[in-house]
Amino acid sequence: MPTVHLLDYVAGNVRSLVNAIEKVGYTVEWVRSPADVPSAEKLIIPGVGHFGHCLSQLDKAGYIEPIRAHIKAGKQFMGICVGVQALFEGSEEDPQVKGLGIIPQRLKKFDDKDKSVPHIGWNSANTSRTGQVTDESLYGLRPDSKYYYVHAYAAPYQEGELEKIGWTVATARYGDEEFVGAVAKDNVFATQFHPEKSGAAGLRVLKAFLDGKRSQKLPEKPSAASTKEGLTRRVIACLDVRTNDNGDLVVTKGDQYDVREKDGVSTGGAVRNLGKPVDMARKYYEQGADEVTFLNITSFRNCPVADTPMLEILRRTSETVFVPLTIGGGIRDTVDTDGTKISALDIATMYFKSGADKVSIGSDAVTAAEEYYASGKKLSGTTAIETISGAYGNQAVVISVDPRRIYVSSPDSTTHHTIKTATLGPNGEEYCWYQCTIKGGREGRDFDVRQLVTAVEAMGAGEILLNCIDKDGTNSGFDLELINDVKNAIKIPVIASSGAGNPGHFGEVFEQTRTDAALGAGIFHRGEYTVKQVKEHLQERGLLVRQYEEDV
């Protein structure tokens, strides 16, 4: 197979990019030192995380001048995410660090007054500038396709500024801000989105670049309705994975977190087995799931270093599923069976190298948040949230929150933040607060959900996976009051979870809250509805969703 050189200079899930490159018919050779760059004919620089950290790493390792020489020599160059940001002069993220300066513009942070930051999800990369739908694709980009973005800083688009110096620009819109989604000039092509995480649309872009096919006629001219720009509503499939009584990893689903079948006498039946994790993840990907989340709830999550079955699941899934993968369970400082101390960052790195894009932290986030308040809201710099987000960027850290309602007669009867609820308590109480729990909901803490989410945001978390124990397994819909309360407290994205029983519940949560995504589990596992059916329902309600495209 023809070769492409890949420079992995920082961190993140490079395995998915390798899988995507191999999927479209190329093989990867690694750039291990600056001396390897001159031998590369096709060079790709991916990247996630902090602009300053990434550029400083490139500079410190001696890559800056070899990269410039590669581009100047007219050889194919592609930058992905921070790889495109590196082409610019600099970024507000770290004003002291210079970019390559190939594009004379600086990156700015998104305005978070009316939207979540980071910008996470599926958006456009459209080369149309006048409202007219183009009939040509730039390296496989199509105006009716959506691509996966995850970033807080972007290059604002200024009409005609880059074009007049020879750049072709594809843009996306987030709220009222239009920004650069991709740029191309001569031998250079770079995307703010992740093609390796953008399904068939992204694979098509990778293949077109590697094949050197800059411009191609679209197979058909898209309709105006299909080219609507903006962030789509994300639908996420979640798979609870654990060992059954035979030691096999299975997808299961609990009722208030009890995953054993009821045998008619007690709750001590067999572990509920809904299918094989890799097969089910692939099925949801083919139905159009925008992300897949694995929550490792098995016993050996206490020793993730020995968790080779879960690592293998990630490796195998990432070979055929080209959307973001999240893994939760056991992401914390631990001690291996031989007494070796293993940091949460080491464990996260293990999962990233196996195919994960994000890690989800649960109980340890509650403990860290409690310590944060106890210290007078001082950051220690040593928590799992801080160390992982510091190395990989805050978009790589999801906090899984498991709250339950505690009803009170009045706000004055508790020190915790309360809401007035339309769902009255057992004694007619009109108020409640949301208690944080740990250990899979088995232990409640004197700590409320507002305290938790504001603390983890300050620590560097990039997203909240908001469960609700009261709603779990009920099929009665999401807790809209909880979601709105959390969204009012923080700026980072929120994923609504727990309670989805039909497609209408997804419509309700997107219409009646400002949630950024919604997650389903049992509704999909039991075959009651498919991801595709949920998305069709959302589309019928006038909500913007990503359509599944067949793999290239």
C-alpha positions in Angstrom: 0.0 0.0 0.0 1.2 3.6 -0.6 2.6 5.4 2.5 1.7 8.4 4.5 3.9 9.8 7.3 2.3 10.7 10.6 3.9 12.9 13.2 2.5 12.1 16.7 4.1 14.9 18.7 1.6 15.2 21.6 -1.2 13.1 22.8 -4.7 12.0 21.9 -6.3 9.1 20.1 -3.9 8.6 17.1 -5.0 5.0 16.8 -8.3 6.1 15.1 -6.4 8.2 12.6 -4.2 5.2 11.7 -7.2 3.0 11.4 -8.9 5.6 9.1 -5.8 6.0 6.9 -5.5 2.2 6.5 -9.3 2.0 5.8 -8.8 4.2 2.7 -5.9 2.2 1.4 -2.7 3.7 2.8 -0.2 2.5 5.3 1.4 4.7 8.1 5.0 5.3 8.8 5.8 7.3 11.9 8.0 10.4 12.0 10.1 9.7 15.0 12.6 12.6 14.7 13.1 15.8 12.6 15.5 13.9 10.5 12.6 11.7 9.3 10.6 14.6 7.8 12.6 15.1 4.6 11.8 11.5 3.5 8.0 12.1 3.8 6.1 12.8 0.6 2.7 13.0 2.4 2.9 14.4 5.9 0.0 14.6 8.4 0.2 16.4 11.7 -2.8 15.7 14.0 -3.3 17.2 17.4 -5.6 17.7 20.3 -5.2 19.9 23.3 -3.5 23.2 24.1 -2.2 25.4 21.2 0.8 26.6 23.3 1.7 23.1 24.6 1.5 21.6 21.1 3.6 24.3 19.3 6.1 24.3 22.2 6.5 20.6 21.8 7.1 20.9 18.1 9.6 23.7 18.6 11.4 21.9 21.5 11.7 18.7 19.4 13.1 20.6 16.4 10.2 20.0 14.0 9.3 23.6 13.1 11.9 24.2 10.4 11.6 20.7 8.8 7.8 21.2 8.6 8.2 24.6 6.9 10.8 23.0 4.5 8.4 20.2 3.7 5.6 22.7 2.8 7.9 24.9 0.9 9.1 22.0 -1.2 5.6 21.5 -2.5 5.0 18.1 -0.8 1.5 17.2 0.5 0.8 18.4 4.0 -2.3 18.0 6.1 -3.0 19.4 9.6 -5.8 18.2 11.8 -7.4 20.2 14.7 -4.4 21.7 16.4 -2.6 20.8 13.2 -4.6 23.4 11.4 -4.2 25.9 14.2 -0.4 25.5 14.0 -0.5 27.1 10.5 -1.7 30.4 11.9 0.4 33.2 13.5 -0.9 32.6 17.0 -3.8 32.0 19.3 -5.5 33.6 22.3 -5.1 30.3 24.0 -1.4 31.1 24.5 -0.5 34.6 23.2 3.2 34.1 23.9 3.6 31.1 21.6 4.0 31.6 17.9 2.5 29.4 15.2 4.1 28.6 11.9 2.8 31.9 10.5 1.8 30.4 7.2 -1.7 31.9 7.5 -1.6 35.6 8.6 -4.4 35.5 11.2 -4.8 34.7 14.9 -7.2 32.2 16.6 -9.8 33.5 19.1 -11.9 31.8 21.8 -15.6 31.3 21.1 -18.0 33.6 22.8 -19.7 31.6 25.5 -22.5 34.1 26.4 -25.1 32.2 24.4 -23.5 28.8 23.8 -21.4 26.1 25.3 -17.6 26.1 25.0 -15.8 23.9 23.9 -17.6 23.6 20.6 -18.2 19.8 20.5 -20.2 18.0 17.9 -21.1 17.7 14.2 -21.0 20.8 12.0 -20.5 21.9 8.4 -17.4 22.6 6.3 -18.9 24.5 3.5 -17.1 26.2 0.6 -20.1 28.1 -0.6 -19.7 31.8 0.1 -22.6 33.5 -1.6 -25.5 31.3 -0.4 -25.3 29.3 -3.6 -24.7 25.6 -3.2 -21.4 24.6 -4.8 -21.3 21.6 -7.3 -17.6 21.0 -6.6 -16.0 19.4 -3.5 -12.8 20.5 -2.0 -10.9 17.3 -1.1 -14.2 15.4 -0.7 -16.0 18.0 1.4 -19.7 18.2 0.7 -22.1 21.0 1.7 -24.7 18.5 3.0 -22.2 16.5 5.1 -21.4 17.1 8.8 -18.0 16.7 10.4 -16.9 16.2 14.0 -15.4 19.2 15.8 -14.0 19.6 19.3 -12.3 22.9 20.1 -12.6 26.1 22.1 -10.5 28.3 19.8 -11.0 29.0 16.1 -10.0 31.3 13.3 -12.9 33.8 12.7 -13.9 33.9 9.0 -13.6 37.3 7.4 -15.2 37.4 3.9 -12.5 37.3 1.2 -9.5 37.9 3.4 -7.9 34.5 3.1 -9.1 34.1 -0.5 -7.3 37.1 -1.7 -4.0 35.5 -0.7 -4.8 32.3 -2.4 -6.5 30.1 0.2 -9.7 28.2 -0.4 -11.8 28.2 2.8 -14.6 26.0 4.1 -16.5 27.4 7.0 -18.9 26.4 9.8 -21.2 28.4 12.0 -21.5 28.2 15.8 -24.2 30.5 17.0 -23.6 33.8 15.3 -19.9 33.1 14.8 -18.6 31.9 11.4 -15.2 30.3 11.6 -12.7 28.4 9.4 -13.5 24.7 9.2 -10.9 23.8 6.6 -8.3 25.6 4.4 -6.4 24.6 1.3 -3.7 26.2 -0.8 -1.4 24.4 -3.3 0.0 21.4 -1.5 -1.5 22.3 2.0 -4.8 21.1 3.3 -5.9 21.4 7.0 -9.1 20.8 8.9 -10.3 22.1 12.2 -12.6 19.0 12.4 -11.4 15.4 12.9 -11.9 13.5 9.6 -11.0 10.2 11.4 -14.0 10.8 13.7 -16.4 12.1 11.0 -17.7 8.8 9.8 -17.9 8.2 6.0 -17.8 11.9 5.3 -14.4 12.2 7.1 -13.0 9.0 5.4 -13.9 10.5 2.1 -11.9 13.7 2.9 -8.9 11.7 4.0 -8.9 9.6 0.9 -9.3 12.6 -1.5 -6.3 14.3 0.2 -4.1 11.2 0.1 -5.1 10.5 -3.5 -4.3 14.1 -4.4 -7.9 14.8 -5.7 -8.3 18.4 -4.7 -11.5 19.1 -6.7 -14.2 16.7 -7.8 -17.7 17.2 -9.1 -20.4 16.3 -6.5 -22.4 13.2 -7.4 -25.5 15.4 -7.2 -26.3 18.9 -6.2 -27.6 18.9 -2.6 -30.8 20.6 -1.7 -30.9 23.8 0.3 -32.6 22.1 3.2 -29.8 19.5 3.4 -27.1 22.2 3.6 -28.4 24.0 6.7 -25.4 25.1 8.7 -24.9 24.9 12.5 -24.2 22.4 15.2 -26.4 19.3 15.0 -28.2 17.7 17.9 -26.0 14.8 19.0 -27.5 11.4 19.8 -25.2 9.2 21.8 -25.4 5.4 22.3 -24.2 4.2 25.7 -23.1 0.7 26.5 -22.7 -0.5 30.1 -20.1 -3.2 29.9 -19.3 -5.8 32.6 -18.4 -9.4 33.0 -21.2 -11.9 33.4 -21.1 -14.9 35.7 -19.1 -16.8 33.0 -16.4 -14.2 32.8 -17.5 -12.9 29.4 -17.8 -9.1 28.7 -21.4 -8.3 27.8 -23.5 -5.2 27.4 -26.0 -4.9 30.2 -28.5 -2.4 31.5 -29.7 -1.8 35.0 -32.9 -0.6 36.7 -31.6 2.0 39.2 -28.2 0.4 38.5 -29.3 -3.2 39.3 -28.0 -5.2 36.3 -29.2 -8.7 37.4 -32.3 -10.3 36.1 -35.2 -10.7 38.5 -35.8 -14.4 39.1 -39.2 -14.0 40.7 -37.9 -14.5 44.2 -35.0 -12.2 44.6 -32.8 -9.8 42.6 -30.0 -12.3 42.5 -30.5 -13.6 39.0 -27.9 -13.7 36.2 -26.3 -10.6 34.8 -28.5 -9.1 32.1 -26.9 -9.9 28.8 -28.0 -7.7 25.9 -25.1 -8.4 23.4 -21.5 -8.2 22.6 -19.9 -4.7 23.0 -18.0 -4.5 19.7 -20.9 -5.8 17.6 -23.4 -3.5 19.3 -21.1 -0.4 18.9 -20.8 -1.1 15.2 -24.6 -1.5 14.9 -25.2 1.9 16.5 -22.5 3.5 14.3 -24.3 2.1 11.3 -27.6 3.5 12.6 -26.1 7.0 12.8 -25.0 7.3 16.4 -22.9 10.5 16.7 -20.8 9.0 19.5 -20.5 5.7 21.4 -19.8 5.6 25.1 -18.6 2.5 27.0 -19.1 2.5 30.8 -17.0 -0.2 32.3 -19.0 -1.3 35.3 -17.3 -4.7 35.8 -15.4 -5.7 38.9 -11.9 -5.4 37.4 -12.4 -1.7 36.8 -10.6 -1.4 40.2 -7.5 -2.4 38.4 -7.6 -0.9 34.9 -4.0 -1.7 34.2 -5.0 -5.4 34.1 -8.1 -4.5 32.1 -6.9 -6.1 28.9 -10.4 -7.2 27.8 -11.7 -3.6 27.8 -8.6 -2.3 26.0 -9.2 -4.9 23.4 -12.8 -3.8 23.0 -11.6 -0.3 22.3 -9.0 -1.5 19.8 -11.4 -3.6 17.9 -14.2 -1.0 17.9 -12.0 1.8 16.7 -11.1 -0.3 13.6 -14.7 0.0 12.2 -16.4 2.8 14.2 -15.3 6.2 13.0 -17.1 8.4 15.5 -15.9 9.5 19.0 -15.5 6.8 21.6 -15.7 7.5 25.3 -14.6 5.1 28.1 -15.5 5.4 31.7 -14.7 3.3 34.8 -11.6 3.2 36.9 -10.0 6.4 35.6 -8.1 7.3 38.8 -4.8 7.0 40.6 -4.4 3.3 41.6 -1.9 0.6 42.6 -1.3 -2.3 40.2 -1.4 -5.9 41.5 2.4 -5.8 41.8 2.4 -2.7 44.0 3.3 -0.2 41.3 1.6 3.1 41.6 -0.3 4.1 38.4 -1.6 7.6 37.9 -5.0 8.5 36.4 -3.1 10.1 33.6 -1.2 6.8 32.8 -4.5 5.0 32.8 -6.2 7.6 30.5 -3.2 7.4 28.2 -3.6 3.6 28.0 -7.2 4.0 26.9 -6.4 6.8 24.4 -3.8 4.6 22.8 -6.3 1.8 22.5 -8.8 3.9 20.7 -10.7 6.1 23.1 -11.2 9.8 22.4 -12.5 10.8 25.8 -12.4 9.4 29.3 -15.3 9.6 31.8 -14.6 10.2 35.5 -17.3 9.5 38.1 -16.9 8.9 41.8 -13.4 10.4 41.9 -14.7 13.6 40.5 -17.0 14.0 43.5 -14.1 13.4 45.9 -11.9 15.8 44.1 -14.7 18.5 44.1 -15.2 18.0 47.8 -11.5 18.6 48.4 -11.6 21.6 46.1 -14.2 23.3 48.3 -12.5 22.2 51.5 -9.3 24.0 50.3 -11.1 27.3 49.6 -11.6 26.6 45.9 -7.9 26.2 45.3 -6.7 23.9 42.4 -4.2 21.3 43.5 -3.0 20.5 40.0 -2.8 16.8 40.9 -6.4 15.6 40.4 -7.2 13.2 37.6 -9.3 16.0 35.9 -6.5 18.5 36.0 -3.7 16.2 34.9 -5.6 14.6 32.0 -7.1 17.8 30.7 -3.6 19.4 31.1 -2.1 16.8 28.8 -4.9 16.1 26.4 -7.1 19.2 26.6 -10.4 19.6 28.5 -12.4 18.1 25.6 -10.9 14.7 26.5 -12.4 14.7 30.1 -16.1 14.0 30.7 -17.5 14.0 34.2 -20.2 11.4 34.8 -22.6 12.7 37.4 -25.1 10.5 39.3 -27.5 12.6 41.3 -30.8 11.8 43.0 -33.5 14.0 44.3 -33.8 14.9 48.0 -37.2 16.6 48.6 -37.4 19.4 51.2 -40.3 21.5 52.5 -38.6 24.8 51.7 -35.2 26.1 50.5 -34.5 27.3 54.0 -34.5 23.7 55.3 -31.2 22.8 53.6 -27.9 24.5 52.9 -27.9 23.0 49.4 -29.1 24.7 46.1 -32.7 23.8 45.6 -35.2 24.1 42.7 -39.0 24.4 42.8 -40.3 21.3 41.1 -43.4 20.4 39.2 -43.0 16.8 40.4 -44.0 16.9 44.0 -42.3 14.8 46.7 -43.9 11.9 48.6 -45.3 14.3 51.2 -46.3 17.0 48.7 -42.9 18.8 48.9 -42.5 21.5 46.2 -38.7 21.8 46.5 -35.8 19.4 46.0 -32.0 19.4 45.8 -29.9 17.0 43.8 -27.6 14.9 45.9 -24.4 13.6 44.4 -23.6 9.9 44.8 -20.6 7.7 44.3 -19.9 4.0 43.9 -22.6 3.5 41.2 -25.3 5.4 43.2 -24.8 3.3 46.3 -23.5 6.0 48.5 -25.0 9.6 48.8 -22.8 12.6 49.8 -23.6 15.8 51.5 -22.8 17.6 48.3 -25.1 18.9 45.6 -25.0 18.7 41.8 -24.4 22.5 41.4 -21.3 22.3 43.7 -20.0 19.4 41.7 -20.4 20.7 38.1 -19.0 24.2 38.9 -16.0 22.7 40.6 -15.1 20.2 37.8 -15.5 23.0 35.2 -13.0 25.0 37.2 -10.7 22.0 37.3 -10.7 21.7 33.5 -13.4 19.2 32.6 -14.8 19.7 29.1 -18.2 18.0 29.3 -20.8 16.8 31.8 -22.6 13.4 31.3 -25.7 14.1 33.4 -27.4 11.0 34.7 -30.3 10.9 37.1 -30.8 7.9 39.4 -34.5 8.7 39.8 -35.1 8.4 36.1 -32.8 5.5 35.3 -34.7 2.6 33.8 -38.1 4.3 34.0 -38.5 5.1 30.3 -40.4 8.2 31.5 -38.2 10.8 29.8 -35.3 12.9 30.9 -35.3 15.0 34.1 -35.7 18.4 32.3 -35.6 20.4 35.6 -32.2 18.9 36.5 -30.8 19.5 33.0 -31.9 23.2 32.9 -30.5 23.8 36.4 -27.1 22.4 35.5 -27.0 24.2 32.2 -27.7 27.5 34.0 -24.7 26.9 36.3 -21.9 26.1 33.7 -20.6 27.0 30.3 -19.2 23.6 29.2 -21.5 21.1 27.2 -24.0 18.8 28.9 -25.1 15.4 27.8 -28.6 14.5 29.0 -28.9 10.9 30.2 -31.3 8.6 32.0 -35.0 8.0 31.3 -35.3 8.0 27.5 -38.1 5.6 26.5 -39.1 6.8 23.1 -38.0 9.3 20.3 -40.3 11.9 21.7 -38.3 12.2 24.9 -35.2 13.2 22.8 -37.3 15.8 21.1 -38.5 17.2 24.5 -35.0 17.4 25.9 -33.7 19.3 22.9 -36.7 21.6 22.7 -37.2 22.3 26.4 -33.6 22.5 27.6 -30.3 23.8 26.3 -28.7 20.4 26.5 -25.9 19.8 23.9 -26.5 16.1 23.4 -28.8 13.3 24.6 -27.9 9.7 25.4 -29.8 6.5 25.1 -29.1 3.0 26.3 -31.9 0.5 27.1 -34.2 2.0 24.4 -31.6 1.0 21.8 -30.3 -2.2 23.4 -33.8 -3.8 23.7 -34.5 -3.0 20.1 -37.5 -0.8 20.9 -36.2 2.0 18.7 -33.1 2.6 16.6 -30.8 5.6 16.6 -32.0 6.2 13.1 -35.6 6.3 14.2 -34.7 8.8 16.9 -32.9 11.0 14.4 -35.8 10.8 11.9 -38.2 12.0 14.7 -35.9 14.9 15.6 -35.8 15.9 11.9 -39.6 15.8 11.7 -39.6 18.3 14.6 -37.4 20.6 12.7 -34.2 19.9 14.6 -30.9 19.7 12.8 -29.3 16.2 12.9 -26.5 14.4 11.1 -27.4 11.9 8.5 -25.5 8.6 8.4 -23.5 8.0 5.2 -22.2 4.7 3.9 -18.5 4.1 4.5 -16.2 4.7 1.6 
